[in-house]
């Protein structure tokens, strides 16, 4: 796959309560806000579960992250649909791999930013 600076990759999904509970079981992140429903019957999605949208795109690209930096701007709740937009900001060809950098923006169904991120790593050829 040819990669170019400025290329954009997008993935979205809706988080369910069951997925939040499964993630809590797998990771041990069982804070009250993730386990008990709010007045609307929703639970807060773990930040790392939200950020996992970017790892789906990374997996599609066979990306190996070296650094990941995330800024959580507002909470995500079960039932929210989140879209992750990764922009390739740097591509540098090496002998048998590419050094790459990404900037990411995650938005909810109301187009409000919920997370911003940056990642640097490699893609082997």
N, C-alpha and C positions, 0 to 999 in steps of 0.2 A: 504494500500500500504506500502510495506516495503521500507524504505529509508536507503541508505548507504552512508557514506562519500566517496567522489570521484565520485558519480553518476553524470552524465551529462544529461541535458535537452536542447533541441534545438527547436527553432521556427523561421521561417523567413516569410517575407512578402515584397511586393513592395508597396511603398507609392505613392498615386496619388495626383495631384493638388487639386482635389475636397476634399480629406480627410484633406489636410492641411488647406483649406479654412473653412471646417466644424469645425475643431479643433480650429481655430482662432475665429470662431463665438461662440463656447461653452465656451472657456476660456478667451476670450478678448485679447489673445496674437496676436495682429495684426500689429506687426512690419513690416516696409516696406519690409524687406527681405523675409517675409512670404507671402506678398500680391502681390508684383510686380514681374513679370517674369524677369529672367536674359536674357542675350543675346542668351541662348540656349532654352529659353521658359520654364525654370524650376523655381520653387520657393523652398526656403529653408524650410525643415521640422522642426517644433518646436522640441527642445530637449526633452521635456516631451512626445511628441508623439512618438519619436524614442524610448525612454525608456519604452514606454508602451508594447513593445514586451515582456519584462520580466514579466510584470504584467499578461500577458496571461498565461504564464507558472505557475506563482504563483496561479492564479485562478484555474488552473487544479489540483493543489496540495492542494487547500484550505488553502493556506499560508496567514497568517496575518502578515504583515510587521510591525516592530517596528522602524527600521531605514533603510534608503536607502541613499546611497552616490554614486553620479555619477560624472565621469570626462569625459567631452566632448572633443574628440581629433581632430575631423574634421567634417565639415558640411555634412549633408545628404540632398539630393535634391529630389524633386518629380521625380518618375521614378526609383529611386535607390531601389535595393533589399537588405534588411538588414537581416542578420542572427544573432540571439541572442543565445549565448551559456552560460547557467547557470551551474556552478559546485557546488555541495553541498560540502561545506568544513567542516561542523560540524553538528553532530546530537547528541543530548543529550536527552534521554528519561526522562520525568517527570511523575507524577502520571497519568494525563489524556491528556497530550500533549507532543509534542517534541519541544525542542528549536533547531533551525536550523540557519545556516549561509550559504550564497551563495556568490560566486564571479561570475561576468558576464563579457563577452567580446562580443561586437557587431561589426560585420564586414560587409563591403559593398560588392557588386558584384565583386570587384577587390581584395577581401581578405584583404583590408586595415581596420585597427581598427578605428572605429568611436566613440566608447564609451566604457568605462570600469566602472564597478560598484561593489558595495558591499552591501549586505543587511542582516539584522538579524531580526528574528522574531520567530513565533510559528506556528505549525500545530496541530490543535486539533484532537483528535481521537474519 
